[in-house]
Amino acid sequence: MSKVKESSVNYENRQQLGSECSQIYATNLIGGQWTLAICCHLAKGKLRFGELKKRIPNITERMLTLQLRKMEENKLITRTVYAEVPPRVEYELTKSAIQLIPILEQLEVWGEKHKKMI
């Protein structure tokens, strides 16, 4: 997902629509292919950066880093750093994001049905 500058009209429109409609607010948080892909993989449990990268091979390390930071900022994931050498970092869904799992499963069902229609 391309980053929307906070001074842009598009950003202002997204903020306004998100404040008026909870569905738009939610899709603004999880919208974009990478955020959903990361959520789907983390729905199965904690993963390290390298494990996520292997499971999403088309994402660059930079984009994965940016997406993880954004998701942490939006309280969708938690990042746990273990005091080990080398350092170990694990990512997992927050309690709030865990509530997305049934919705993601429904999206999967809908997507499969829709693909067959086309």
N, C-alpha and C positions, 0 to 999 in steps of 0.2 A: 504494500500500500504506500503510495507516495505521501510524503509528509506535507501537511497543509500548514502554510504559514499562519500564525495567529493573527496577523493583520489583514489577511485576505478576506474577500467577500465570501468565498466558499466556506472558510472556517467559521465566519460569523453566522452564515446560514445553517451550518451543521449544529452549532451551539444553540441557536434559536429553536430549530426544529427539535433538537434533543431535549430542550427544556420543556417543550410543549407536548412531546409524545415519548412515552417510555420505551416503545418499540424502537424508535429511531435512536434514542440514547443507547440502548443495548447494542444495536447493530453498529453504531459508531465505535463502541468498545471492542467488539469482536470482528468487525468488518475487515476484509482483506484476507487473501489466501494464506498468508504466513501465520497470522494469529489463530485462525481456525485450525490449521495444520498442527501447530504447537499444542493447542488445547486438546485436540484429538489424541495426540501421542501421550500427553501428560495425564489424560483421563485414565490411562492404564497404570499410572504410578509415577513415582519420582524418577527423574532422569538427569544425567549429567550433560553438560554442553556437548561433548563429543558424541554421546549417544543420540541426542537430538539431531545433530548434524548428519549422522549416518542415516537416520530415519527420514530425513528431509534433504536428500542429496542435492537438489537444485537450488537450495538457499545458500547464499554466500555467508561466510563467517561474520562479516560485518553486518549483514542484514539480520542474521540470527541474533547477534548481540543487541542491535537496536530494538528488535521486536521484543526480546526478553526484558530489556530495560523498560520499554513502554508498558508491557504487560505487568511488570512489577509495580510501576508507578500507578497503574490503573487498578491495582489490588486484585489482579487475576491470578498471579503466581507469587510464590515466595521463593526466595533465593537463600539457601543455607550454605554457609562457608564453614568447612571443618578445618580446625587448626592441625593440619597434617603437612608433611613434606613429601611430595608436592601437594599444594592445597587442593582440596576436593570441594567442589561446589555442586549442589544438587538443586534442581528446580521442581516445584510441585504446584498443583492447583491450590488456590485458597479455598476456604469453605464456601465462599460465595461462588467461585468458578465451578466447584464440584456440582453445584446446583444446575449448571449448564449441561451436564452429561446427558440427562434424558432428552434435552432439547436437541443436542447434537445427534443423538440416536434417531430422533424423529426426522431431523434434516436428512440424515443418511437414507432413511426409508423413503422419504419424499423424493430425494434426488434420484434414487434407483427407479422409482415409478416414473418420474418425469423423463429420465433418459430413454426409457422404453417407448414413451409417447412420441419422441422426436424422430 
